[in-house]
Amino acid sequence: MSTPSNDTQTPEESAAPRDFGALRTLIAARWQSLPRRLTQVATYALDNPDEIAFGTAAGIAAKAEVQPSTLVRFSQALGYQGFSDLQDVFRSRLRDKVPSYDERLAQLREHGLAGSKAGLVMAGFLDAAERSVADYRAKLDPEALDRAVEVLARAETIYLIGLRRSFPITSYMAYAMGKLGIRHILVDGIAGLGSEQASFIGARDAVLAISFTPYASDTVALANAALAQGASMVSITDSPFSPIAGNAQVCLEIVEANFEGFRSMTATMALAMALSVAVAGRRGE
């Protein structure tokens, strides 16, 4: 009996996604069934797509804290022949990109934008803000945005839940929704009363939950309690593996750039403004 050649593909291999968006969808769908080490690789890959595209197997494995053979197993579990085959998908997302904002801002710095220490810090934060907006614009899903607006617009009351780093976003939305005449409650957790503030959530209400790595445990707990009370939920978070992503009717994923470890909030604030105004317009119809 002859041995099949290495060029023979199984049906699973032939169905492996060839574009990054489809690959992300596949990883999200398979995540619950993957072994722990492979989910570790999946999380690192989606958080660091440029590193996967250009890094070496040994370097990527070290940063993901796995063995290089785990990268191969992860690739084959998704239907690829090997890790280099998977890398091609990550590289394809970069082929048509315009010059990066890092490159553009480097040119600005050469012309004296960062002529002082404070100017250097300011330039760094502007850099991160521009990268955040550009990256989110490139991967924005208009259909998901429309679905989120629909879920929020039909709610009797919108509960805004986002504590710690996310609180500036929900507090702004509370201000905007108040001005726009949208019935809402800001769950701010003052005096430890978050559970009491959220206790009136019902099946005719909707929750907008916002949390980013490291996820605020109070936000996760309040969001899960709201779901248990029958509310609909829209989440804004940074990964399909986020604890507030899986059970949401709509998950809007956004990853902010950072400067020296301080993450921008620019793109998230733009999303918050867009949601507030779009919900008001939809309710007005």
Backbone as CSV, one residue per row, in Angstrom:
resi,resn,N_x,N_y,N_z,CA_x,CA_y,CA_z,C_x,C_y,C_z
1,MET,0.855,-1.194,0.000,0.000,0.000,0.000,0.887,1.240,0.000
2,SER,0.667,2.152,-0.944,1.534,3.320,-1.085,1.228,4.340,-0.010
3,THR,2.265,5.102,0.367,2.115,6.156,1.370,1.710,7.451,0.695
4,PRO,0.681,8.172,1.203,0.266,9.438,0.582,1.411,10.430,0.594
5,SER,1.497,11.244,-0.445,2.538,12.254,-0.514,2.231,13.378,0.451
6,ASN,3.259,14.179,0.768,3.080,15.312,1.676,2.210,16.404,1.082
7,ASP,2.013,16.358,-0.254,1.210,17.390,-0.906,-0.284,17.129,-0.791
8,THR,-0.659,15.932,-0.319,-2.069,15.597,-0.205,-2.671,16.296,1.003
9,GLN,-3.761,17.019,0.777,-4.422,17.749,1.852,-5.691,17.045,2.272
10,THR,-5.944,17.022,3.552,-7.215,16.534,4.060,-8.260,17.600,3.811
11,PRO,-9.571,17.252,3.897,-10.604,18.281,3.747,-10.440,19.403,4.739
12,GLU,-9.980,19.076,5.974,-9.804,20.135,6.979,-8.728,21.106,6.542
13,GLU,-7.599,20.563,5.969,-6.513,21.424,5.543,-6.922,22.316,4.388
14,SER,-7.695,21.729,3.420,-8.075,22.503,2.252,-9.025,23.635,2.619
15,ALA,-9.694,23.505,3.784,-10.649,24.526,4.206,-10.013,25.576,5.102
16,ALA,-8.707,25.492,5.347,-8.053,26.452,6.225,-8.204,27.861,5.654
17,PRO,-8.582,28.845,6.482,-8.798,30.215,5.985,-7.533,30.798,5.379
18,ARG,-7.718,31.582,4.318,-6.575,32.226,3.664,-6.577,33.730,3.899
19,ASP,-7.545,34.251,4.629,-7.523,35.674,4.980,-7.660,35.802,6.489
20,PHE,-7.142,36.911,7.023,-7.005,37.069,8.465,-8.359,37.138,9.167
21,GLY,-9.334,37.796,8.557,-10.646,37.901,9.185,-11.287,36.543,9.385
22,ALA,-11.202,35.685,8.356,-11.773,34.345,8.466,-11.014,33.514,9.494
23,LEU,-9.706,33.724,9.568,-8.908,33.003,10.564,-9.323,33.389,11.977
24,ARG,-9.529,34.681,12.229,-9.983,35.127,13.547,-11.314,34.478,13.906
25,THR,-12.222,34.411,12.945,-13.525,33.797,13.186,-13.375,32.328,13.544
26,LEU,-12.494,31.629,12.821,-12.265,30.213,13.094,-11.674,30.002,14.478
27,ILE,-10.694,30.836,14.853,-10.079,30.697,16.176,-11.121,30.914,17.272
28,ALA,-11.957,31.927,17.110,-12.996,32.197,18.111,-13.969,31.020,18.226
29,ALA,-14.308,30.412,17.083,-15.245,29.291,17.086,-14.646,28.035,17.716
30,ARG,-13.331,27.857,17.528,-12.669,26.642,18.014,-12.073,26.796,19.405
31,TRP,-12.069,28.011,19.940,-11.303,28.294,21.159,-11.693,27.403,22.328
32,GLN,-12.989,27.187,22.532,-13.439,26.401,23.676,-12.969,24.954,23.603
33,SER,-12.756,24.442,22.396,-12.385,23.035,22.241,-10.874,22.815,22.140
34,LEU,-10.097,23.880,22.079,-8.647,23.729,21.957,-8.025,23.403,23.311
35,PRO,-6.955,22.593,23.317,-6.223,22.354,24.562,-5.643,23.654,25.113
36,ARG,-5.302,23.635,26.395,-4.890,24.862,27.074,-3.686,25.509,26.403
37,ARG,-2.679,24.739,26.026,-1.490,25.309,25.402,-1.827,25.955,24.055
38,LEU,-2.765,25.370,23.332,-3.119,25.941,22.031,-3.933,27.223,22.197
39,THR,-4.761,27.292,23.246,-5.472,28.554,23.491,-4.482,29.644,23.909
40,GLN,-3.412,29.238,24.562,-2.363,30.190,24.928,-1.721,30.781,23.680
41,VAL,-1.466,29.924,22.684,-0.919,30.400,21.414,-1.935,31.274,20.694
42,ALA,-3.211,30.866,20.701,-4.263,31.630,20.024,-4.365,33.039,20.587
43,THR,-4.341,33.146,21.905,-4.426,34.462,22.545,-3.245,35.332,22.161
44,TYR,-2.042,34.757,22.204,-0.851,35.532,21.850,-0.898,35.951,20.378
45,ALA,-1.349,35.054,19.514,-1.377,35.340,18.077,-2.316,36.497,17.752
46,LEU,-3.497,36.512,18.354,-4.456,37.570,18.058,-4.071,38.887,18.707
47,ASP,-3.349,38.805,19.816,-2.890,40.038,20.479,-1.652,40.623,19.804
48,ASN,-0.892,39.788,19.088,0.388,40.218,18.498,0.508,39.750,17.049
49,PRO,-0.420,40.165,16.176,-0.399,39.650,14.799,0.860,40.018,14.019
50,ASP,1.424,41.193,14.262,2.644,41.573,13.541,3.822,40.697,13.946
51,GLU,3.883,40.345,15.222,4.952,39.457,15.687,4.827,38.080,15.040
52,ILE,3.602,37.575,14.906,3.398,36.285,14.252,3.809,36.374,12.787
53,ALA,3.503,37.503,12.153,3.812,37.663,10.730,5.312,37.655,10.458
54,PHE,6.092,38.296,11.310,7.503,38.509,10.999,8.477,37.804,11.932
55,GLY,8.003,37.270,13.042,8.904,36.644,13.998,9.321,35.247,13.580
56,THR,10.351,34.748,14.231,10.776,33.366,14.026,9.972,32.459,14.949
57,ALA,9.887,31.189,14.586,9.139,30.242,15.410,9.709,30.189,16.822
58,ALA,11.029,30.192,16.929,11.665,30.113,18.248,11.360,31.365,19.073
59,GLY,11.451,32.541,18.443,11.192,33.785,19.158,9.741,33.910,19.583
60,ILE,8.823,33.543,18.688,7.392,33.618,19.010,7.061,32.645,20.129
61,ALA,7.609,31.425,20.056,7.341,30.423,21.086,7.818,30.909,22.451
62,ALA,8.990,31.543,22.476,9.520,32.040,23.747,8.606,33.108,24.337
63,LYS,8.123,34.022,23.495,7.260,35.089,23.989,5.887,34.570,24.394
64,ALA,5.409,33.550,23.705,4.114,32.959,24.055,4.234,31.943,25.187
65,GLU,5.489,31.663,25.600,5.781,30.733,26.689,5.290,29.320,26.383
66,VAL,5.592,28.880,25.148,5.297,27.507,24.734,6.506,26.960,23.990
67,GLN,6.466,25.679,23.652,7.504,25.070,22.838,7.233,25.362,21.356
68,PRO,8.293,25.466,20.514,8.067,25.675,19.068,7.151,24.627,18.458
69,SER,7.210,23.405,18.960,6.331,22.360,18.413,4.862,22.667,18.657
70,THR,4.586,23.463,19.705,3.191,23.830,19.983,2.639,24.737,18.888
71,LEU,3.502,25.587,18.301,3.067,26.430,17.191,2.635,25.580,16.002
72,VAL,3.387,24.499,15.764,3.040,23.594,14.662,1.718,22.900,14.955
73,ARG,1.553,22.423,16.179,0.298,21.756,16.546,-0.886,22.708,16.446
74,PHE,-0.683,23.948,16.855,-1.742,24.947,16.750,-2.127,25.171,15.286
75,SER,-1.133,25.303,14.427,-1.388,25.530,12.996,-2.146,24.358,12.393
76,GLN,-1.709,23.144,12.705,-2.357,21.960,12.143,-3.759,21.762,12.692
77,ALA,-3.984,22.175,13.942,-5.326,22.074,14.517,-6.325,22.950,13.776
78,LEU,-5.826,24.018,13.147,-6.692,24.922,12.383,-6.757,24.557,10.909
79,GLY,-6.048,23.489,10.521,-6.133,23.016,9.140,-4.968,23.382,8.254
80,TYR,-3.919,23.994,8.828,-2.758,24.386,8.026,-1.718,23.269,8.025
81,GLN,-0.872,23.262,7.004,0.139,22.216,6.902,1.245,22.399,7.924
82,GLY,1.500,23.623,8.301,2.544,23.904,9.275,2.497,25.360,9.686
83,PHE,3.436,25.758,10.536,3.421,27.117,11.059,3.680,28.158,9.975
84,SER,4.564,27.863,9.037,4.851,28.833,7.978,3.615,29.083,7.119
85,ASP,2.789,28.055,6.942,1.536,28.207,6.197,0.601,29.164,6.935
86,LEU,0.535,29.027,8.253,-0.274,29.948,9.061,0.294,31.363,9.022
87,GLN,1.620,31.494,9.060,2.246,32.815,9.019,1.862,33.587,7.763
88,ASP,1.700,32.881,6.656,1.339,33.554,5.401,0.044,34.342,5.550
89,VAL,-0.894,33.825,6.348,-2.172,34.519,6.545,-1.942,35.805,7.333
90,PHE,-1.086,35.735,8.345,-0.787,36.936,9.134,-0.024,37.959,8.287
91,ARG,0.822,37.483,7.381,1.562,38.408,6.532,0.657,39.061,5.502
92,SER,-0.370,38.338,5.049,-1.242,38.871,4.004,-1.981,40.123,4.454
93,ARG,-2.265,40.221,5.766,-2.997,41.392,6.261,-2.149,42.660,6.192
94,LEU,-0.836,42.513,6.029,0.052,43.666,6.031,0.485,44.113,4.638
95,ARG,0.188,43.314,3.627,0.756,43.586,2.307,0.257,44.875,1.687
96,ASP,-0.995,45.201,1.976,-1.581,46.382,1.340,-1.634,47.594,2.261
97,LYS,-0.955,47.521,3.383,-1.010,48.643,4.320,-0.180,49.816,3.838
98,VAL,-0.671,51.004,4.106,0.075,52.225,3.800,1.182,52.373,4.828
99,PRO,2.133,53.286,4.632,3.186,53.488,5.632,2.602,53.696,7.023
100,SER,3.234,53.081,7.995,2.696,53.102,9.344,2.787,54.491,9.956
101,TYR,1.982,54.700,11.009,2.049,55.967,11.727,3.368,56.104,12.470
102,ASP,3.975,54.987,12.844,5.305,55.058,13.443,6.277,55.729,12.478
103,GLU,6.205,55.327,11.209,7.110,55.896,10.204,6.792,57.371,9.953
104,ARG,5.500,57.694,9.903,5.126,59.086,9.663,5.559,59.988,10.819
105,LEU,5.335,59.514,12.036,5.689,60.337,13.183,7.202,60.432,13.379
106,ALA,7.918,59.393,12.918,9.376,59.481,12.973,9.864,60.647,12.115
107,GLN,9.187,60.849,10.979,9.553,61.974,10.119,9.232,63.307,10.802
108,LEU,8.087,63.344,11.523,7.737,64.574,12.233,8.756,64.888,13.329
109,ARG,9.208,63.842,14.014,10.194,64.059,15.064,11.491,64.636,14.508
110,GLU,11.837,64.207,13.292,13.049,64.727,12.664,12.948,66.229,12.414
111,HIS,11.692,66.712,12.357,11.486,68.140,12.116,11.198,68.907,13.417
112,GLY,11.526,68.275,14.553,11.499,69.025,15.805,10.234,68.957,16.607
113,LEU,9.292,68.038,16.268,8.062,67.961,17.048,8.366,67.660,18.512
114,ALA,9.347,66.789,18.740,9.673,66.391,20.098,10.958,67.071,20.547
115,GLY,10.964,68.385,20.521,12.167,69.119,20.851,12.428,69.234,22.337
116,SER,11.541,68.758,23.184,11.743,68.799,24.621,11.269,67.475,25.205
117,LYS,11.555,67.258,26.483,11.119,66.016,27.109,9.600,65.919,27.135
118,ALA,8.937,67.026,27.476,7.473,67.015,27.459,6.952,66.807,26.042
119,GLY,7.659,67.396,25.070,7.258,67.206,23.677,7.411,65.762,23.242
120,LEU,8.449,65.095,23.732,8.647,63.681,23.404,7.522,62.830,23.964
121,VAL,7.118,63.110,25.199,6.002,62.382,25.800,4.719,62.640,25.022
122,MET,4.473,63.908,24.697,3.264,64.250,23.951,3.253,63.562,22.596
123,ALA,4.398,63.564,21.920,4.482,62.905,20.618,4.183,61.421,20.733
124,GLY,4.657,60.804,21.822,4.390,59.387,22.014,2.916,59.087,22.179
125,PHE,2.227,59.915,22.962,0.802,59.691,23.155,-0.007,60.014,21.892
126,LEU,0.403,61.031,21.152,-0.259,61.312,19.878,-0.057,60.172,18.898
127,ASP,1.142,59.625,18.916,1.456,58.468,18.073,0.514,57.311,18.389
128,ALA,0.390,56.992,19.679,-0.475,55.885,20.084,-1.930,56.158,19.712
129,ALA,-2.375,57.405,19.897,-3.757,57.748,19.559,-4.022,57.573,18.071
130,GLU,-3.095,58.019,17.242,-3.290,57.904,15.794,-3.238,56.450,15.348
131,ARG,-2.362,55.656,15.937,-2.312,54.234,15.590,-3.607,53.541,15.979
132,SER,-4.132,53.878,17.149,-5.379,53.265,17.610,-6.521,53.536,16.639
133,VAL,-6.648,54.785,16.245,-7.739,55.159,15.330,-7.555,54.491,13.972
134,ALA,-6.325,54.509,13.454,-6.073,53.911,12.141,-6.328,52.410,12.154
135,ASP,-5.887,51.731,13.219,-6.083,50.285,13.303,-7.558,49.936,13.413
136,TYR,-8.312,50.717,14.211,-9.725,50.404,14.359,-10.499,50.718,13.081
137,ARG,-10.123,51.777,12.398,-10.763,52.093,11.124,-10.570,50.942,10.128
138,ALA,-9.378,50.345,10.145,-9.066,49.282,9.185,-9.871,48.012,9.444
139,LYS,-10.203,47.753,10.709,-10.897,46.489,11.013,-12.345,46.696,11.478
140,LEU,-12.851,47.899,11.362,-14.218,48.184,11.774,-15.215,47.317,11.014
141,ASP,-16.146,46.737,11.737,-17.203,45.903,11.160,-18.515,46.696,11.219
142,PRO,-18.913,47.346,10.118,-20.128,48.175,10.150,-21.385,47.384,10.511
143,GLU,-21.445,46.122,10.090,-22.626,45.321,10.405,-22.736,45.068,11.908
144,ALA,-21.607,44.784,12.547,-21.631,44.582,14.002,-22.029,45.877,14.710
145,LEU,-21.541,46.983,14.206,-21.901,48.279,14.788,-23.401,48.526,14.662
146,ASP,-23.969,48.218,13.511,-25.412,48.381,13.315,-26.209,47.480,14.259
147,ARG,-25.738,46.247,14.447,-26.439,45.328,15.355,-26.383,45.839,16.790
148,ALA,-25.238,46.384,17.176,-25.108,46.934,18.530,-26.071,48.087,18.738
149,VAL,-26.172,48.960,17.752,-27.092,50.094,17.846,-28.526,49.598,17.976
150,GLU,-28.878,48.571,17.219,-30.240,48.033,17.268,-30.556,47.465,18.653
151,VAL,-29.621,46.705,19.229,-29.836,46.124,20.559,-30.040,47.227,21.596
152,LEU,-29.218,48.248,21.560,-29.307,49.325,22.538,-30.537,50.207,22.314
153,ALA,-30.867,50.451,21.046,-31.967,51.365,20.744,-33.321,50.809,21.161
154,ARG,-33.480,49.486,21.134,-34.788,48.927,21.485,-34.940,48.672,22.984
155,ALA,-33.881,48.940,23.765,-33.941,48.702,25.206,-34.777,49.771,25.899
156,GLU,-35.466,49.360,26.944,-36.213,50.326,27.752,-35.234,51.225,28.513
157,THR,-34.230,50.597,29.124,-33.170,51.328,29.822,-31.834,50.707,29.456
158,ILE,-30.843,51.557,29.207,-29.489,51.077,28.925,-28.659,51.218,30.193
159,TYR,-28.105,50.121,30.659,-27.217,50.133,31.819,-25.770,50.156,31.328
160,LEU,-25.027,51.126,31.777,-23.646,51.311,31.358,-22.724,50.762,32.441
161,ILE,-21.991,49.700,32.125,-21.134,49.033,33.098,-19.702,49.006,32.569
162,GLY,-18.841,49.734,33.225,-17.428,49.742,32.856,-16.646,50.407,33.977
163,LEU,-15.953,49.621,34.756,-15.267,50.147,35.926,-13.765,50.236,35.674
164,ARG,-13.069,50.853,36.632,-11.616,51.028,36.562,-11.235,51.773,35.270
165,ARG,-10.369,51.211,34.434,-9.888,51.938,33.261,-11.015,52.319,32.294
166,SER,-12.085,51.540,32.277,-13.178,51.788,31.337,-14.171,52.831,31.821
167,PHE,-14.043,53.263,33.075,-15.036,54.179,33.628,-15.119,55.514,32.895
168,PRO,-14.010,56.099,32.421,-14.154,57.345,31.660,-15.042,57.192,30.425
169,ILE,-15.052,56.003,29.835,-15.878,55.778,28.640,-17.354,55.738,29.018
170,THR,-17.702,54.938,30.036,-19.115,54.837,30.414,-19.631,56.149,31.004
171,SER,-18.778,56.867,31.727,-19.242,58.131,32.299,-19.485,59.162,31.201
172,TYR,-18.651,59.157,30.159,-18.919,60.048,29.032,-20.232,59.672,28.357
173,MET,-20.455,58.355,28.163,-21.690,57.930,27.502,-22.909,58.310,28.328
174,ALA,-22.781,58.260,29.661,-23.894,58.687,30.509,-24.199,60.164,30.274
175,TYR,-23.149,60.966,30.173,-23.336,62.395,29.886,-24.013,62.588,28.531
176,ALA,-23.481,61.905,27.503,-24.017,62.072,26.150,-25.461,61.585,26.055
177,MET,-25.742,60.424,26.644,-27.103,59.887,26.575,-28.082,60.763,27.332
178,GLY,-27.631,61.359,28.430,-28.494,62.294,29.140,-28.864,63.479,28.279
179,LYS,-27.892,64.035,27.576,-28.148,65.167,26.690,-29.024,64.776,25.503
180,LEU,-28.916,63.508,25.082,-29.665,63.043,23.908,-31.033,62.469,24.279
181,GLY,-31.370,62.478,25.552,-32.690,62.004,25.967,-32.841,60.499,25.955
182,ILE,-31.748,59.766,26.140,-31.791,58.303,26.154,-31.844,57.833,27.606
183,ARG,-32.840,57.034,27.933,-32.989,56.530,29.299,-31.836,55.573,29.606
184,HIS,-31.102,55.847,30.663,-29.922,55.039,30.973,-29.633,55.114,32.467
185,ILE,-28.800,54.180,32.923,-28.279,54.200,34.293,-26.787,53.893,34.220
186,LEU,-25.988,54.763,34.829,-24.553,54.532,34.919,-24.273,53.740,36.191
187,VAL,-23.758,52.535,36.022,-23.382,51.714,37.173,-21.950,52.088,37.539
188,ASP,-21.804,52.927,38.555,-20.479,53.446,38.890,-19.833,52.757,40.081
189,GLY,-20.605,51.963,40.815,-20.041,51.199,41.923,-19.604,52.030,43.111
190,ILE,-20.021,53.288,43.178,-19.634,54.141,44.308,-20.167,53.544,45.608
191,ALA,-19.307,53.543,46.625,-19.638,52.987,47.940,-19.943,51.496,47.879
192,GLY,-19.427,50.836,46.830,-19.637,49.402,46.710,-21.048,49.007,46.358
193,LEU,-21.796,49.941,45.751,-23.210,49.705,45.473,-23.476,49.253,44.035
194,GLY,-22.454,48.728,43.366,-22.645,48.302,41.988,-23.734,47.259,41.836
195,SER,-23.753,46.268,42.718,-24.773,45.211,42.635,-26.168,45.774,42.827
196,GLU,-26.296,46.700,43.769,-27.603,47.309,44.007,-28.040,48.155,42.808
197,GLN,-27.103,48.886,42.218,-27.436,49.710,41.052,-27.900,48.850,39.880
198,ALA,-27.320,47.663,39.762,-27.661,46.786,38.639,-28.797,45.825,38.945
199,SER,-29.297,45.861,40.173,-30.304,44.870,40.575,-31.648,45.064,39.895
200,PHE,-31.883,46.248,39.314,-33.168,46.510,38.673,-33.172,46.164,37.188
201,ILE,-32.057,45.653,36.680,-31.987,45.280,35.258,-32.996,44.181,34.972
202,GLY,-33.758,44.362,33.883,-34.756,43.368,33.498,-34.623,42.954,32.048
203,ALA,-35.538,42.096,31.632,-35.464,41.513,30.289,-35.689,42.540,29.187
204,ARG,-36.299,43.664,29.503,-36.529,44.694,28.473,-35.384,45.700,28.396
205,ASP,-34.363,45.487,29.228,-33.232,46.396,29.265,-32.039,45.827,28.499
206,ALA,-31.044,46.669,28.303,-29.801,46.240,27.663,-28.621,46.754,28.476
207,VAL,-27.560,46.000,28.454,-26.331,46.373,29.139,-25.262,46.659,28.095
208,LEU,-24.549,47.754,28.280,-23.323,47.998,27.523,-22.178,47.791,28.497
209,ALA,-21.446,46.699,28.331,-20.345,46.354,29.230,-19.018,46.624,28.530
210,ILE,-18.110,47.277,29.239,-16.812,47.638,28.667,-15.711,47.189,29.620
211,SER,-14.758,46.415,29.093,-13.623,46.005,29.912,-12.486,45.552,29.012
212,PHE,-11.271,45.848,29.446,-10.072,45.501,28.698,-9.078,44.803,29.625
213,THR,-8.135,44.093,29.019,-7.106,43.406,29.797,-6.350,44.386,30.697
214,PRO,-6.134,44.081,31.982,-6.689,42.948,32.741,-8.132,43.251,33.125
215,TYR,-9.018,42.332,32.850,-10.444,42.605,32.941,-10.882,42.869,34.383
216,ALA,-11.685,43.923,34.551,-12.172,44.293,35.887,-13.170,43.239,36.361
217,SER,-12.858,42.588,37.472,-13.706,41.489,37.950,-15.123,41.959,38.267
218,ASP,-15.265,43.187,38.781,-16.601,43.697,39.097,-17.428,43.889,37.825
219,THR,-16.796,44.360,36.767,-17.510,44.519,35.496,-17.998,43.175,34.991
220,VAL,-17.135,42.166,35.043,-17.503,40.825,34.574,-18.655,40.268,35.399
221,ALA,-18.561,40.410,36.722,-19.613,39.883,37.595,-20.943,40.582,37.354
222,LEU,-20.934,41.902,37.212,-22.172,42.644,36.979,-22.770,42.311,35.619
223,ALA,-21.918,42.137,34.609,-22.412,41.777,33.276,-23.059,40.399,33.298
224,ASN,-22.429,39.443,33.970,-23.004,38.100,34.055,-24.323,38.108,34.821
225,ALA,-24.398,38.923,35.869,-25.649,39.022,36.623,-26.763,39.605,35.764
226,ALA,-26.432,40.582,34.934,-27.423,41.180,34.044,-27.947,40.168,33.036
227,LEU,-27.036,39.356,32.505,-27.455,38.311,31.562,-28.379,37.314,32.252
228,ALA,-28.061,36.974,33.490,-28.903,36.032,34.236,-30.294,36.598,34.485
229,GLN,-30.404,37.933,34.502,-31.701,38.580,34.697,-32.437,38.800,33.377
230,GLY,-31.873,38.285,32.275,-32.562,38.309,30.989,-32.265,39.493,30.109
231,ALA,-31.347,40.357,30.500,-31.039,41.540,29.692,-30.224,41.164,28.463
232,SER,-30.335,41.985,27.430,-29.452,41.865,26.271,-28.140,42.558,26.592
233,MET,-27.075,42.182,25.885,-25.788,42.796,26.194,-24.979,43.073,24.937
234,VAL,-24.398,44.256,24.909,-23.379,44.631,23.927,-22.084,44.810,24.707
235,SER,-21.012,44.209,24.232,-19.736,44.355,24.933,-18.727,45.069,24.045
236,ILE,-17.885,45.863,24.685,-16.732,46.474,24.031,-15.513,45.962,24.777
237,THR,-14.654,45.242,24.089,-13.524,44.604,24.743,-12.411,44.381,23.725
238,ASP,-11.319,43.762,24.154,-10.135,43.708,23.302,-9.782,42.324,22.776
239,SER,-10.631,41.328,23.004,-10.308,39.986,22.547,-11.566,39.149,22.465
240,PRO,-11.643,38.225,21.493,-12.791,37.310,21.462,-12.794,36.357,22.652
241,PHE,-11.672,36.295,23.381,-11.584,35.440,24.556,-11.879,36.194,25.848
242,SER,-12.249,37.460,25.748,-12.581,38.260,26.916,-13.761,37.633,27.656
243,PRO,-13.796,37.728,28.985,-14.917,37.150,29.737,-16.251,37.845,29.504
244,ILE,-16.258,39.011,28.854,-17.541,39.654,28.552,-17.887,39.532,27.058
245,ALA,-17.125,38.732,26.308,-17.351,38.631,24.861,-18.311,37.509,24.480
246,GLY,-18.103,36.339,25.061,-18.781,35.145,24.567,-20.288,35.165,24.640
247,ASN,-20.864,35.735,25.696,-22.315,35.697,25.887,-23.032,36.963,25.437
248,ALA,-22.300,37.897,24.876,-22.918,39.144,24.408,-23.647,38.917,23.084
249,GLN,-24.765,39.640,22.894,-25.447,39.581,21.594,-24.546,40.161,20.503
250,VAL,-23.803,41.197,20.852,-22.864,41.812,19.915,-21.593,42.145,20.692
251,CYS,-20.450,41.770,20.137,-19.161,42.116,20.738,-18.398,43.014,19.772
252,LEU,-18.059,44.203,20.220,-17.277,45.140,19.427,-15.847,45.097,19.958
253,GLU,-14.957,44.566,19.140,-13.580,44.353,19.587,-12.700,45.528,19.176
254,ILE,-11.936,46.022,20.124,-11.073,47.165,19.850,-9.795,47.019,20.672
255,VAL,-8.655,47.186,20.019,-7.356,47.068,20.683,-6.637,48.403,20.550
256,GLU,-6.389,49.039,21.671,-5.740,50.350,21.667,-4.214,50.194,21.653
257,ALA,-3.547,51.087,20.938,-2.091,51.152,20.975,-1.655,51.757,22.297
258,ASN,-0.368,51.587,22.636,0.103,52.148,23.893,1.420,52.887,23.706
259,PHE,1.705,53.753,24.643,2.983,54.446,24.703,3.581,54.198,26.077
260,GLU,4.716,53.521,26.097,5.401,53.189,27.351,4.464,52.491,28.333
261,GLY,3.595,51.620,27.798,2.688,50.860,28.646,1.386,51.553,28.981
262,PHE,1.245,52.841,28.632,0.000,53.582,28.870,-0.857,53.509,27.605
263,ARG,-1.965,52.801,27.711,-2.796,52.594,26.532,-3.650,53.811,26.197
264,SER,-3.762,54.064,24.908,-4.644,55.130,24.433,-6.096,54.741,24.681
265,MET,-6.978,55.720,24.751,-8.418,55.479,24.813,-9.128,56.174,23.659
266,THR,-8.351,56.627,22.687,-8.898,57.481,21.633,-9.928,56.761,20.778
267,ALA,-9.588,55.574,20.291,-10.512,54.862,19.418,-11.755,54.420,20.177
268,THR,-11.578,54.003,21.438,-12.728,53.597,22.246,-13.667,54.769,22.492
269,MET,-13.110,55.947,22.724,-13.950,57.125,22.930,-14.709,57.485,21.653
270,ALA,-14.052,57.336,20.503,-14.745,57.590,19.235,-15.900,56.615,19.051
271,LEU,-15.668,55.360,19.413,-16.735,54.359,19.329,-17.878,54.709,20.277
272,ALA,-17.548,55.146,21.484,-18.578,55.527,22.454,-19.428,56.684,21.931
273,MET,-18.773,57.672,21.323,-19.502,58.806,20.760,-20.416,58.353,19.624
274,ALA,-19.888,57.477,18.756,-20.677,56.993,17.620,-21.892,56.208,18.092
275,LEU,-21.709,55.347,19.086,-22.834,54.564,19.595,-23.907,55.458,20.206
276,SER,-23.493,56.420,21.001,-24.458,57.292,21.663,-25.312,58.049,20.652
277,VAL,-24.672,58.642,19.662,-25.397,59.432,18.664,-26.247,58.533,17.777
278,ALA,-25.699,57.363,17.385,-26.442,56.458,16.501,-27.662,55.876,17.204
279,VAL,-27.528,55.563,18.494,-28.688,55.058,19.238,-29.766,56.126,19.341
280,ALA,-29.368,57.355,19.591,-30.353,58.426,19.646,-31.065,58.584,18.300
281,GLY,-30.312,58.504,17.214,-30.933,58.598,15.901,-31.866,57.448,15.615
282,ARG,-31.475,56.239,16.020,-32.322,55.075,15.770,-33.607,55.150,16.592
283,ARG,-33.502,55.579,17.834,-34.702,55.702,18.669,-35.618,56.793,18.125
284,GLY,-35.038,57.818,17.537,-35.829,58.887,16.960,-36.652,58.442,15.766
285,GLU,-36.197,57.394,15.102,-36.941,56.881,13.955,-38.222,56.173,14.380
